[in-house]
């Protein structure tokens, strides 16, 4: 009988004069649990709960920030800390699929998400329908800021493309759920890799 691989976990904190953020997570599929999210930006909290649930990861996020100024610092810094936690939990990235993709349909909306956990951060972001839009009190311009911060700190190549639709809430939610599903694929243990680094270089840097 073979034992299951140990759960890949991380906890990262960031404390500045603008924000105080803590993220704890277990990578998708290792030990799923209901997400626990507490931020002063309700729509961000909603999206992070969707990310945790559809990513089948144990995700805890606690955030405080200077939202009396605006939500920018909090949304961006949550992306930074979440990305750093993903990077830490992935460790040397041995034995993972590395690549993930998902096409997420939500009513009239269709969003494609593809990613590579190969260590080179890059964001290609194409959600034109939400440019200049607001969802309640949430400025949709911050969606790109979140993904940019996440991609850099997770050392992830991330592509997000809108294929159909225009409802801002649906577009943003589809992108988060698509990311969650793509991460599940990319972080999963690949039995064909036999625990090796998924790179011809022999290392992911």
N, C-alpha and C positions, 0 to 999 in steps of 0.2 A: 504494500500500500504506500502510495506517495503522499507526502504532506503538502498542504496548500502553501503557496508562497506567503511570506509574512506581509502584512498590510503595509503599504507605503504611505507614510504620514508626514506631516510637517505643521509647524506653528510659527508664524512670523508676526512681529509687531513693528509698528512704525509710529513714532511719537514726535510731532513737531508743534510749532506754535499755531499751525493751521488745522491739523488733524491728529487724532489719536485712533489708531486702527489695529485690530487684532484679527488674524485669519488663522483658523485651524482646519485642516482638511485631510481626508484620506482619499487616495486616487480612485477614479471611477472603477467600480466593480469589486474593490478589495474588501470593503466593509460598509456597504450603503447604510445610511441612516437619514431620518428626516432632517432637512436643513434647518439651521437656527440662525436667523439673520436679524440684526438690529442696527439700522442706520437711520440718520435723520432725513434721508431722501426716500420717501415712500415708494416711488416707482423703481428706483435702483434696488430697494429691498425685494420688491416683487420679481424683478429680473434675476436677482441672485438666488432667490428661492427656486425659480424655474431651472436655473443652471444646476443647482445641487440636485434637484429631484430628477431631472431628465439625464443628468450626468451620472446618476447612480453613485454619487460620492457623498461621504460624510463631510458637510461643509458648515462651518460656523464663522460668522462675520459679526464683529462688534465694531462700530464706527461712531465717532463723534467728530464734528467739524464746524468750521466757521460758516454755516449756512445762512447766517444773518447777512453775510456779504453776498454770496451766491453758492450754488452747489458744486462749482467747478473743482475746488480743491478736494472735496470729499470724494466725488466720483472718480477723479483721476487717481487719487492716492489709494482708494480701494482696489483699483485695477493694478497698481504697482505692487501692493502687498499680496493680492491674490496670485499674481504672476510669479512673485518670489516664492510663495508657498508651493506652487506647482513645480517650479524648478527644483526646489529643495526635496520635495517628495519623490520626484523622478530620479534623483541621485545620478548615477552614471548612465542611466537610460538603457542598461543592458536588457535584452530580451523583450523589448516592446515592439509593437507593430510600427511605431514612429509616425506613420501617415494615417490621417483620418479624413473622412469627408461625409457630408450628409446634405440632402436636399429636403428642406423642411416646408411643408405646406400648411398654411393656416388661413382658412377661408379663401379669400381672393388672392392671398399673398403666397409667394414662393421665394425662398431665400436659399442660396447655395453657400455652404461653408466648407472650405478645405483647409487642412493645416498639416504642417510638418514640424515635428519636435526634434529637428536636426541641429539645434543649437544656434541657428542664424536668425535673429529676429528681423521680421519684415511684415508690414501690414499693407495689404491691398484692400481698400474699403470702398464699396460702391453701393451705397444706399441713397440714391438721389431723391427718392420720394419724401424723405424725412428732413431734408435740408431746410432750415429755417422754421421747422415745426416745433410745437410744444405739445406735450401730453400732460394735460392738467398744468401743474406747476413745474414740470420737468422740461428742460431745454434739450431738444434732441441733438444739438451740436455736441453735447457731452458724450454721446454714444461713441463717436470716433475717438475722443480723448480716453475713454475707458479701454477700448480695444487696443489703442496704441500703447498705453502703459502696460496692459496685460501681455501683449506680444513681446515687448522689450524685456520685461523681467522674467517671463517664462522661457525666453530664448526660443521663440516659436515663430514660424512663418505662417501667417494667417491671412486667408483670402475670404472675403465676405461680399457676395454679389446678390443684388435684388433681381429676380427674374420676372416677377409679376406682382401686381398689387400696388397699393398706395396708402392704405390706412396706416398712419404712423405707429399706433399701438401694435398692430399686427406685424408690421415690418420689424420693429425692434424686438418684439417677443420671439418672432420666428428666428431672428439672428441669434439670440441667446440660446434657444432650444436647439438650433442647428449646431452651435458651438458645443453644447453639452454632448450631443450625440457623436460629433466628430471626435471629441476628446475621449469618449468611451472607447472608440475604435483605436485611436492612436496610442492610448495608455495601456491597452490590454496586453497580456502576456502572449507572445507569438511562439507557439511550440516549435515552429520551424527554425527559429533563431537559436535554439538550444542555449539561451542565456547569453548570447554574444551581443556585442554592440552592433546596432543596425546601421553600419556605415563601413564603406571600404577603407576608410582611414583607420579603423580600429578604435576610434574614440570620437565622442561628440563634444565639441567645444564651441 
